[in-house]
Amino acid sequence: MLKSRLITAFILIPIVIAALFLLPPAGFAMVTLAVCMFAAWEWGQFAGFTSRSQRIWLAVLCGLLLAFMMFTLPDWQHSVHLFQVAGSLWAALCWWIVALLLVLGYPGSASFWRSSRPLRLLFGVLTIVPFFWGMLTLRQYHYDTDHFAGAWWLLYVMLLVWGADSGAYMFGRLFGKHKLSPKVSPGKTWEGFFGGLLTSALIAWLFGLWAPLTISPAILLICSLVAALASVLGDLTESMFKREAGIKDSGNLIPGHGGILDRIDSLTAAVPVFACLLLLVFRTL
Protein backbone atom coordinates (compact mmCIF):
# COMPACT_ATOMS: atom_id res chain seq x y z
CA MET A 1 0.00 0.00 0.00
CA LEU A 2 2.71 2.50 0.97
CA LYS A 3 4.71 1.69 -2.17
CA SER A 4 1.65 2.23 -4.34
CA ARG A 5 0.89 5.55 -2.60
CA LEU A 6 4.43 6.82 -3.11
CA ILE A 7 4.56 5.83 -6.79
CA THR A 8 1.21 7.51 -7.45
CA ALA A 9 2.30 10.64 -5.56
CA PHE A 10 5.55 10.91 -7.53
CA ILE A 11 3.52 10.74 -10.76
CA LEU A 12 0.70 13.08 -9.78
CA ILE A 13 2.64 15.88 -8.05
CA PRO A 14 4.63 16.93 -11.18
CA ILE A 15 1.42 16.79 -13.23
CA VAL A 16 -0.39 19.04 -10.73
CA ILE A 17 2.49 21.55 -10.64
CA ALA A 18 2.69 21.59 -14.45
CA ALA A 19 -1.06 22.26 -14.65
CA LEU A 20 -0.70 25.17 -12.21
CA PHE A 21 2.03 26.93 -14.19
CA LEU A 22 1.44 25.89 -17.79
CA LEU A 23 -2.31 25.84 -18.34
CA PRO A 24 -4.05 29.09 -19.36
CA PRO A 25 -6.97 30.21 -17.15
CA ALA A 26 -9.60 28.60 -19.38
CA GLY A 27 -7.72 25.29 -19.50
CA PHE A 28 -7.12 25.34 -15.77
CA ALA A 29 -10.82 26.02 -15.20
CA MET A 30 -11.80 23.03 -17.35
CA VAL A 31 -9.44 20.69 -15.50
CA THR A 32 -10.70 21.94 -12.13
CA LEU A 33 -14.30 21.54 -13.30
CA ALA A 34 -13.58 17.92 -14.26
CA VAL A 35 -12.06 17.26 -10.82
CA CYS A 36 -15.17 18.75 -9.20
CA MET A 37 -17.43 16.53 -11.30
CA PHE A 38 -15.53 13.45 -10.13
CA ALA A 39 -15.84 14.75 -6.56
CA ALA A 40 -19.61 15.16 -7.03
CA TRP A 41 -19.82 11.60 -8.38
CA GLU A 42 -18.17 10.35 -5.18
CA TRP A 43 -20.25 12.62 -2.94
CA GLY A 44 -23.31 10.81 -4.25
CA GLN A 45 -22.47 7.98 -1.86
CA PHE A 46 -22.54 10.38 1.09
CA ALA A 47 -25.93 11.69 -0.05
CA GLY A 48 -27.38 8.20 -0.26
CA PHE A 49 -27.36 7.68 -4.04
CA THR A 50 -26.55 4.04 -4.62
CA SER A 51 -27.16 3.61 -8.36
CA ARG A 52 -24.54 4.52 -10.94
CA SER A 53 -27.03 6.50 -13.04
CA GLN A 54 -28.00 8.72 -10.09
CA ARG A 55 -24.38 9.55 -9.34
CA ILE A 56 -23.64 10.23 -13.01
CA TRP A 57 -26.52 12.72 -13.10
CA LEU A 58 -25.21 14.32 -9.92
CA ALA A 59 -21.79 14.79 -11.53
CA VAL A 60 -23.34 16.19 -14.72
CA LEU A 61 -25.52 18.63 -12.78
CA CYS A 62 -22.48 19.77 -10.79
CA GLY A 63 -20.58 20.42 -14.02
CA LEU A 64 -23.53 22.31 -15.52
CA LEU A 65 -23.90 24.46 -12.40
CA LEU A 66 -20.22 25.42 -12.39
CA ALA A 67 -20.22 26.03 -16.16
CA PHE A 68 -23.31 28.24 -15.85
CA MET A 69 -21.67 30.25 -13.06
CA MET A 70 -18.55 30.73 -15.20
CA PHE A 71 -20.50 31.86 -18.25
CA THR A 72 -22.37 34.47 -16.22
CA LEU A 73 -19.07 36.22 -15.43
CA PRO A 74 -18.30 39.30 -17.57
CA ASP A 75 -14.87 38.01 -18.66
CA TRP A 76 -11.96 35.81 -17.52
CA GLN A 77 -10.22 38.66 -15.75
CA HIS A 78 -13.04 38.73 -13.23
CA SER A 79 -13.12 40.49 -9.90
CA VAL A 80 -13.21 38.54 -6.65
CA HIS A 81 -16.02 40.87 -5.56
CA LEU A 82 -18.46 39.55 -8.16
CA PHE A 83 -21.39 37.75 -6.54
CA GLN A 84 -20.58 34.30 -7.95
CA VAL A 85 -17.05 34.42 -6.56
CA ALA A 86 -17.38 36.38 -3.32
CA GLY A 87 -20.63 34.61 -2.43
CA SER A 88 -19.02 31.21 -2.85
CA LEU A 89 -15.98 32.13 -0.76
CA TRP A 90 -18.03 33.65 2.07
CA ALA A 91 -20.29 30.58 1.96
CA ALA A 92 -17.20 28.40 2.37
CA LEU A 93 -16.13 30.29 5.49
CA CYS A 94 -19.60 29.86 7.00
CA TRP A 95 -19.88 26.20 5.95
CA TRP A 96 -16.59 25.15 7.49
CA ILE A 97 -17.54 26.79 10.79
CA VAL A 98 -20.74 24.71 10.70
CA ALA A 99 -18.71 21.63 9.72
CA LEU A 100 -16.47 22.18 12.76
CA LEU A 101 -19.55 22.10 15.00
CA LEU A 102 -20.79 18.94 13.26
CA VAL A 103 -17.46 17.19 13.76
CA LEU A 104 -17.17 18.28 17.40
CA GLY A 105 -20.69 17.09 18.11
CA TYR A 106 -20.52 13.81 16.18
CA PRO A 107 -22.25 11.34 16.36
CA GLY A 108 -25.02 13.31 18.05
CA SER A 109 -24.83 16.05 15.41
CA ALA A 110 -25.65 13.53 12.67
CA SER A 111 -29.17 13.05 14.02
CA PHE A 112 -30.53 16.09 12.19
CA TRP A 113 -28.87 15.46 8.79
CA ARG A 114 -28.43 11.67 8.69
CA SER A 115 -31.89 11.03 7.21
CA SER A 116 -32.04 14.18 5.08
CA ARG A 117 -30.80 13.72 1.52
CA PRO A 118 -31.32 17.41 0.63
CA LEU A 119 -29.11 18.47 3.55
CA ARG A 120 -26.37 16.04 2.58
CA LEU A 121 -26.55 17.32 -1.00
CA LEU A 122 -26.34 20.89 0.29
CA PHE A 123 -23.22 19.97 2.26
CA GLY A 124 -21.73 18.66 -0.99
CA VAL A 125 -22.55 21.86 -2.85
CA LEU A 126 -20.99 23.94 -0.06
CA THR A 127 -17.86 21.78 -0.24
CA ILE A 128 -17.34 21.50 -4.00
CA VAL A 129 -18.56 24.82 -5.44
CA PRO A 130 -16.44 27.09 -3.16
CA PHE A 131 -13.44 24.83 -3.75
CA PHE A 132 -13.86 25.38 -7.50
CA TRP A 133 -14.01 29.16 -7.11
CA GLY A 134 -11.17 29.23 -4.60
CA MET A 135 -8.94 27.40 -7.10
CA LEU A 136 -9.86 29.70 -10.00
CA THR A 137 -9.65 32.89 -7.95
CA LEU A 138 -6.21 32.13 -6.56
CA ARG A 139 -4.94 31.02 -9.98
CA GLN A 140 -6.01 34.34 -11.51
CA TYR A 141 -4.54 36.42 -8.69
CA HIS A 142 -2.87 39.44 -10.43
CA TYR A 143 -2.96 37.48 -13.70
CA ASP A 144 -3.07 40.68 -15.76
CA THR A 145 0.39 41.72 -14.52
CA ASP A 146 2.01 38.37 -13.74
CA HIS A 147 0.74 35.12 -15.29
CA PHE A 148 2.40 33.02 -12.59
CA ALA A 149 1.54 34.96 -9.41
CA GLY A 150 -1.61 32.93 -8.80
CA ALA A 151 0.14 29.65 -9.56
CA TRP A 152 2.66 30.41 -6.80
CA TRP A 153 -0.18 31.08 -4.35
CA LEU A 154 -1.97 27.85 -5.20
CA LEU A 155 1.26 25.88 -4.96
CA TYR A 156 1.86 27.49 -1.57
CA VAL A 157 -1.55 26.40 -0.24
CA MET A 158 -1.09 22.90 -1.63
CA LEU A 159 2.32 22.57 0.01
CA LEU A 160 0.82 23.75 3.30
CA VAL A 161 -1.85 21.07 3.08
CA TRP A 162 0.52 18.32 1.95
CA GLY A 163 2.92 19.33 4.73
CA ALA A 164 0.18 19.21 7.35
CA ASP A 165 -0.94 15.80 6.11
CA SER A 166 2.55 14.30 5.90
CA GLY A 167 3.67 15.83 9.19
CA ALA A 168 0.57 14.55 10.95
CA TYR A 169 1.19 11.06 9.59
CA MET A 170 4.85 10.95 10.63
CA PHE A 171 4.43 12.55 14.05
CA GLY A 172 1.33 10.45 14.70
CA ARG A 173 3.18 7.22 13.88
CA LEU A 174 6.17 8.18 16.02
CA PHE A 175 4.57 9.87 19.00
CA GLY A 176 0.80 9.48 18.71
CA LYS A 177 -0.93 8.53 21.96
CA HIS A 178 -3.84 10.92 22.48
CA LYS A 179 -6.76 10.60 20.05
CA LEU A 180 -7.80 13.78 18.25
CA SER A 181 -11.36 12.75 17.34
CA PRO A 182 -11.85 9.04 18.06
CA LYS A 183 -15.52 8.98 17.08
CA VAL A 184 -14.79 10.47 13.65
CA SER A 185 -11.28 9.25 12.76
CA PRO A 186 -9.68 6.94 15.37
CA GLY A 187 -6.28 7.00 13.66
CA LYS A 188 -5.67 10.73 14.15
CA THR A 189 -3.88 11.99 17.25
CA TRP A 190 -3.14 15.33 18.89
CA GLU A 191 0.57 14.65 18.48
CA GLY A 192 0.04 14.21 14.75
CA PHE A 193 -2.13 17.34 14.65
CA PHE A 194 0.55 19.56 16.19
CA GLY A 195 3.26 17.83 14.15
CA GLY A 196 1.34 18.67 10.99
CA LEU A 197 1.00 22.32 12.03
CA LEU A 198 4.73 22.44 12.77
CA THR A 199 5.52 21.01 9.35
CA SER A 200 3.20 23.54 7.69
CA ALA A 201 4.87 26.39 9.61
CA LEU A 202 8.29 25.23 8.40
CA ILE A 203 7.04 25.06 4.81
CA ALA A 204 5.49 28.54 5.11
CA TRP A 205 8.78 29.97 6.39
CA LEU A 206 10.90 28.31 3.68
CA PHE A 207 8.45 29.14 0.91
CA GLY A 208 8.25 32.74 2.08
CA LEU A 209 12.03 33.03 1.80
CA TRP A 210 12.29 31.85 -1.78
CA ALA A 211 8.92 32.28 -3.51
CA PRO A 212 7.65 35.65 -4.79
CA LEU A 213 4.81 36.09 -2.29
CA THR A 214 4.37 39.85 -1.92
CA ILE A 215 2.35 40.12 1.28
CA SER A 216 2.73 41.23 4.87
CA PRO A 217 4.33 38.46 7.01
CA ALA A 218 1.63 38.89 9.65
CA ILE A 219 -1.21 38.45 7.14
CA LEU A 220 0.57 35.48 5.55
CA LEU A 221 0.97 33.85 8.98
CA ILE A 222 -2.72 34.28 9.85
CA CYS A 223 -3.96 33.02 6.47
CA SER A 224 -1.54 30.09 6.53
CA LEU A 225 -2.42 29.02 10.08
CA VAL A 226 -6.16 29.15 9.43
CA ALA A 227 -5.73 27.29 6.13
CA ALA A 228 -3.69 24.55 7.84
CA LEU A 229 -6.37 24.20 10.52
CA ALA A 230 -9.07 24.15 7.84
CA SER A 231 -7.22 21.36 6.00
CA VAL A 232 -7.46 19.16 9.11
CA LEU A 233 -11.16 19.98 9.39
CA GLY A 234 -11.72 19.08 5.74
CA ASP A 235 -10.13 15.68 6.33
CA LEU A 236 -12.18 15.05 9.48
CA THR A 237 -15.42 16.16 7.82
CA GLU A 238 -14.98 13.74 4.94
CA SER A 239 -14.13 10.99 7.44
CA MET A 240 -17.39 11.77 9.26
CA PHE A 241 -19.43 11.47 6.05
CA LYS A 242 -17.63 8.27 5.05
CA ARG A 243 -18.33 6.78 8.47
CA GLU A 244 -22.02 7.60 8.09
CA ALA A 245 -22.05 6.08 4.59
CA GLY A 246 -20.24 2.97 5.83
CA ILE A 247 -17.34 3.20 3.36
CA LYS A 248 -13.57 3.30 3.80
CA ASP A 249 -12.63 5.26 0.66
CA SER A 250 -14.70 7.67 -1.41
CA GLY A 251 -13.62 5.80 -4.56
CA ASN A 252 -10.82 3.82 -6.20
CA LEU A 253 -9.78 6.13 -9.02
CA ILE A 254 -6.27 6.81 -7.66
CA PRO A 255 -4.20 3.67 -6.89
CA GLY A 256 -3.15 3.54 -3.24
CA HIS A 257 -5.00 6.78 -2.43
CA GLY A 258 -8.67 5.95 -2.91
CA GLY A 259 -10.90 8.45 -4.66
CA ILE A 260 -10.69 12.08 -5.71
CA LEU A 261 -12.32 13.26 -2.48
CA ASP A 262 -9.81 11.27 -0.45
CA ARG A 263 -7.04 13.35 -2.07
CA ILE A 264 -8.69 16.76 -2.12
CA ASP A 265 -10.70 16.62 1.13
CA SER A 266 -8.20 18.86 2.92
CA LEU A 267 -7.93 21.20 -0.08
CA THR A 268 -11.71 21.62 -0.33
CA ALA A 269 -11.52 23.44 3.00
CA ALA A 270 -8.07 25.04 2.86
CA VAL A 271 -8.25 26.60 -0.63
CA PRO A 272 -11.52 28.58 -0.35
CA VAL A 273 -10.85 29.58 3.26
CA PHE A 274 -7.36 30.82 2.35
CA ALA A 275 -8.73 32.68 -0.70
CA CYS A 276 -11.51 34.26 1.36
CA LEU A 277 -9.11 35.49 4.03
CA LEU A 278 -6.48 36.68 1.55
CA LEU A 279 -8.76 38.44 -0.92
CA LEU A 280 -11.92 39.40 0.97
CA VAL A 281 -11.03 39.71 4.65
CA PHE A 282 -7.58 41.26 4.30
CA ARG A 283 -8.21 42.58 0.75
CA THR A 284 -4.68 41.93 -0.55
CA LEU A 285 -5.66 42.67 -4.14
C-alpha positions as CSV (number, residue, x, y, z in Angstrom):
1,M,0.0,0.0,0.0
2,L,2.7,2.5,1.0
3,K,4.7,1.7,-2.2
4,S,1.7,2.2,-4.3
5,R,0.9,5.5,-2.6
6,L,4.4,6.8,-3.1
7,I,4.6,5.8,-6.8
8,T,1.2,7.5,-7.5
9,A,2.3,10.6,-5.6
10,F,5.5,10.9,-7.5
11,I,3.5,10.7,-10.8
12,L,0.7,13.1,-9.8
13,I,2.6,15.9,-8.1
14,P,4.6,16.9,-11.2
15,I,1.4,16.8,-13.2
16,V,-0.4,19.0,-10.7
17,I,2.5,21.5,-10.6
18,A,2.7,21.6,-14.4
19,A,-1.1,22.3,-14.6
20,L,-0.7,25.2,-12.2
21,F,2.0,26.9,-14.2
22,L,1.4,25.9,-17.8
23,L,-2.3,25.8,-18.3
24,P,-4.0,29.1,-19.4
25,P,-7.0,30.2,-17.2
26,A,-9.6,28.6,-19.4
27,G,-7.7,25.3,-19.5
28,F,-7.1,25.3,-15.8
29,A,-10.8,26.0,-15.2
30,M,-11.8,23.0,-17.4
31,V,-9.4,20.7,-15.5
32,T,-10.7,21.9,-12.1
33,L,-14.3,21.5,-13.3
34,A,-13.6,17.9,-14.3
35,V,-12.1,17.3,-10.8
36,C,-15.2,18.7,-9.2
37,M,-17.4,16.5,-11.3
38,F,-15.5,13.4,-10.1
39,A,-15.8,14.8,-6.6
40,A,-19.6,15.2,-7.0
41,W,-19.8,11.6,-8.4
42,E,-18.2,10.3,-5.2
43,W,-20.2,12.6,-2.9
44,G,-23.3,10.8,-4.3
45,Q,-22.5,8.0,-1.9
46,F,-22.5,10.4,1.1
47,A,-25.9,11.7,0.0
48,G,-27.4,8.2,-0.3
49,F,-27.4,7.7,-4.0
50,T,-26.6,4.0,-4.6
51,S,-27.2,3.6,-8.4
52,R,-24.5,4.5,-10.9
53,S,-27.0,6.5,-13.0
54,Q,-28.0,8.7,-10.1
55,R,-24.4,9.5,-9.3
56,I,-23.6,10.2,-13.0
57,W,-26.5,12.7,-13.1
58,L,-25.2,14.3,-9.9
59,A,-21.8,14.8,-11.5
60,V,-23.3,16.2,-14.7
61,L,-25.5,18.6,-12.8
62,C,-22.5,19.8,-10.8
63,G,-20.6,20.4,-14.0
64,L,-23.5,22.3,-15.5
65,L,-23.9,24.5,-12.4
66,L,-20.2,25.4,-12.4
67,A,-20.2,26.0,-16.2
68,F,-23.3,28.2,-15.8
69,M,-21.7,30.2,-13.1
70,M,-18.6,30.7,-15.2
71,F,-20.5,31.9,-18.3
72,T,-22.4,34.5,-16.2
73,L,-19.1,36.2,-15.4
74,P,-18.3,39.3,-17.6
75,D,-14.9,38.0,-18.7
76,W,-12.0,35.8,-17.5
77,Q,-10.2,38.7,-15.8
78,H,-13.0,38.7,-13.2
79,S,-13.1,40.5,-9.9
80,V,-13.2,38.5,-6.6
81,H,-16.0,40.9,-5.6
82,L,-18.5,39.5,-8.2
83,F,-21.4,37.7,-6.5
84,Q,-20.6,34.3,-8.0
85,V,-17.0,34.4,-6.6
86,A,-17.4,36.4,-3.3
87,G,-20.6,34.6,-2.4
88,S,-19.0,31.2,-2.9
89,L,-16.0,32.1,-0.8
90,W,-18.0,33.6,2.1
91,A,-20.3,30.6,2.0
92,A,-17.2,28.4,2.4
93,L,-16.1,30.3,5.5
94,C,-19.6,29.9,7.0
95,W,-19.9,26.2,6.0
96,W,-16.6,25.2,7.5
97,I,-17.5,26.8,10.8
98,V,-20.7,24.7,10.7
99,A,-18.7,21.6,9.7
100,L,-16.5,22.2,12.8
101,L,-19.5,22.1,15.0
102,L,-20.8,18.9,13.3
103,V,-17.5,17.2,13.8
104,L,-17.2,18.3,17.4
105,G,-20.7,17.1,18.1
106,Y,-20.5,13.8,16.2
107,P,-22.2,11.3,16.4
108,G,-25.0,13.3,18.0
109,S,-24.8,16.1,15.4
110,A,-25.7,13.5,12.7
111,S,-29.2,13.0,14.0
112,F,-30.5,16.1,12.2
113,W,-28.9,15.5,8.8
114,R,-28.4,11.7,8.7
115,S,-31.9,11.0,7.2
116,S,-32.0,14.2,5.1
117,R,-30.8,13.7,1.5
118,P,-31.3,17.4,0.6
119,L,-29.1,18.5,3.5
120,R,-26.4,16.0,2.6
121,L,-26.6,17.3,-1.0
122,L,-26.3,20.9,0.3
123,F,-23.2,20.0,2.3
124,G,-21.7,18.7,-1.0
125,V,-22.5,21.9,-2.9
126,L,-21.0,23.9,-0.1
127,T,-17.9,21.8,-0.2
128,I,-17.3,21.5,-4.0
129,V,-18.6,24.8,-5.4
130,P,-16.4,27.1,-3.2
131,F,-13.4,24.8,-3.8
132,F,-13.9,25.4,-7.5
133,W,-14.0,29.2,-7.1
134,G,-11.2,29.2,-4.6
135,M,-8.9,27.4,-7.1
136,L,-9.9,29.7,-10.0
137,T,-9.7,32.9,-7.9
138,L,-6.2,32.1,-6.6
139,R,-4.9,31.0,-10.0
140,Q,-6.0,34.3,-11.5
141,Y,-4.5,36.4,-8.7
142,H,-2.9,39.4,-10.4
143,Y,-3.0,37.5,-13.7
144,D,-3.1,40.7,-15.8
145,T,0.4,41.7,-14.5
146,D,2.0,38.4,-13.7
147,H,0.7,35.1,-15.3
148,F,2.4,33.0,-12.6
149,A,1.5,35.0,-9.4
150,G,-1.6,32.9,-8.8
151,A,0.1,29.7,-9.6
152,W,2.7,30.4,-6.8
153,W,-0.2,31.1,-4.4
154,L,-2.0,27.9,-5.2
155,L,1.3,25.9,-5.0
156,Y,1.9,27.5,-1.6
157,V,-1.6,26.4,-0.2
158,M,-1.1,22.9,-1.6
159,L,2.3,22.6,0.0
160,L,0.8,23.8,3.3
161,V,-1.9,21.1,3.1
162,W,0.5,18.3,1.9
163,G,2.9,19.3,4.7
164,A,0.2,19.2,7.4
165,D,-0.9,15.8,6.1
166,S,2.6,14.3,5.9
167,G,3.7,15.8,9.2
168,A,0.6,14.6,11.0
169,Y,1.2,11.1,9.6
170,M,4.9,10.9,10.6
171,F,4.4,12.5,14.1
172,G,1.3,10.4,14.7
173,R,3.2,7.2,13.9
174,L,6.2,8.2,16.0
175,F,4.6,9.9,19.0
176,G,0.8,9.5,18.7
177,K,-0.9,8.5,22.0
178,H,-3.8,10.9,22.5
179,K,-6.8,10.6,20.1
180,L,-7.8,13.8,18.2
181,S,-11.4,12.7,17.3
182,P,-11.8,9.0,18.1
183,K,-15.5,9.0,17.1
184,V,-14.8,10.5,13.7
185,S,-11.3,9.2,12.8
186,P,-9.7,6.9,15.4
187,G,-6.3,7.0,13.7
188,K,-5.7,10.7,14.1
189,T,-3.9,12.0,17.3
190,W,-3.1,15.3,18.9
191,E,0.6,14.7,18.5
192,G,0.0,14.2,14.8
193,F,-2.1,17.3,14.6
194,F,0.6,19.6,16.2
195,G,3.3,17.8,14.1
196,G,1.3,18.7,11.0
197,L,1.0,22.3,12.0
198,L,4.7,22.4,12.8
199,T,5.5,21.0,9.3
200,S,3.2,23.5,7.7
201,A,4.9,26.4,9.6
202,L,8.3,25.2,8.4
203,I,7.0,25.1,4.8
204,A,5.5,28.5,5.1
205,W,8.8,30.0,6.4
206,L,10.9,28.3,3.7
207,F,8.4,29.1,0.9
208,G,8.2,32.7,2.1
209,L,12.0,33.0,1.8
210,W,12.3,31.9,-1.8
211,A,8.9,32.3,-3.5
212,P,7.6,35.6,-4.8
213,L,4.8,36.1,-2.3
214,T,4.4,39.8,-1.9
215,I,2.3,40.1,1.3
216,S,2.7,41.2,4.9
217,P,4.3,38.5,7.0
218,A,1.6,38.9,9.7
219,I,-1.2,38.4,7.1
220,L,0.6,35.5,5.6
221,L,1.0,33.9,9.0
222,I,-2.7,34.3,9.9
223,C,-4.0,33.0,6.5
224,S,-1.5,30.1,6.5
225,L,-2.4,29.0,10.1
226,V,-6.2,29.1,9.4
227,A,-5.7,27.3,6.1
228,A,-3.7,24.6,7.8
229,L,-6.4,24.2,10.5
230,A,-9.1,24.1,7.8
231,S,-7.2,21.4,6.0
232,V,-7.5,19.2,9.1
233,L,-11.2,20.0,9.4
234,G,-11.7,19.1,5.7
235,D,-10.1,15.7,6.3
236,L,-12.2,15.1,9.5
237,T,-15.4,16.2,7.8
238,E,-15.0,13.7,4.9
239,S,-14.1,11.0,7.4
240,M,-17.4,11.8,9.3
241,F,-19.4,11.5,6.0
242,K,-17.6,8.3,5.0
243,R,-18.3,6.8,8.5
244,E,-22.0,7.6,8.1
245,A,-22.1,6.1,4.6
246,G,-20.2,3.0,5.8
247,I,-17.3,3.2,3.4
248,K,-13.6,3.3,3.8
249,D,-12.6,5.3,0.7
250,S,-14.7,7.7,-1.4
251,G,-13.6,5.8,-4.6
252,N,-10.8,3.8,-6.2
253,L,-9.8,6.1,-9.0
254,I,-6.3,6.8,-7.7
255,P,-4.2,3.7,-6.9
256,G,-3.2,3.5,-3.2
257,H,-5.0,6.8,-2.4
258,G,-8.7,6.0,-2.9
259,G,-10.9,8.5,-4.7
260,I,-10.7,12.1,-5.7
261,L,-12.3,13.3,-2.5
262,D,-9.8,11.3,-0.5
263,R,-7.0,13.3,-2.1
264,I,-8.7,16.8,-2.1
265,D,-10.7,16.6,1.1
266,S,-8.2,18.9,2.9
267,L,-7.9,21.2,-0.1
268,T,-11.7,21.6,-0.3
269,A,-11.5,23.4,3.0
270,A,-8.1,25.0,2.9
271,V,-8.2,26.6,-0.6
272,P,-11.5,28.6,-0.3
273,V,-10.8,29.6,3.3
274,F,-7.4,30.8,2.4
275,A,-8.7,32.7,-0.7
276,C,-11.5,34.3,1.4
277,L,-9.1,35.5,4.0
278,L,-6.5,36.7,1.6
279,L,-8.8,38.4,-0.9
280,L,-11.9,39.4,1.0
281,V,-11.0,39.7,4.6
282,F,-7.6,41.3,4.3
283,R,-8.2,42.6,0.7
284,T,-4.7,41.9,-0.5
285,L,-5.7,42.7,-4.1
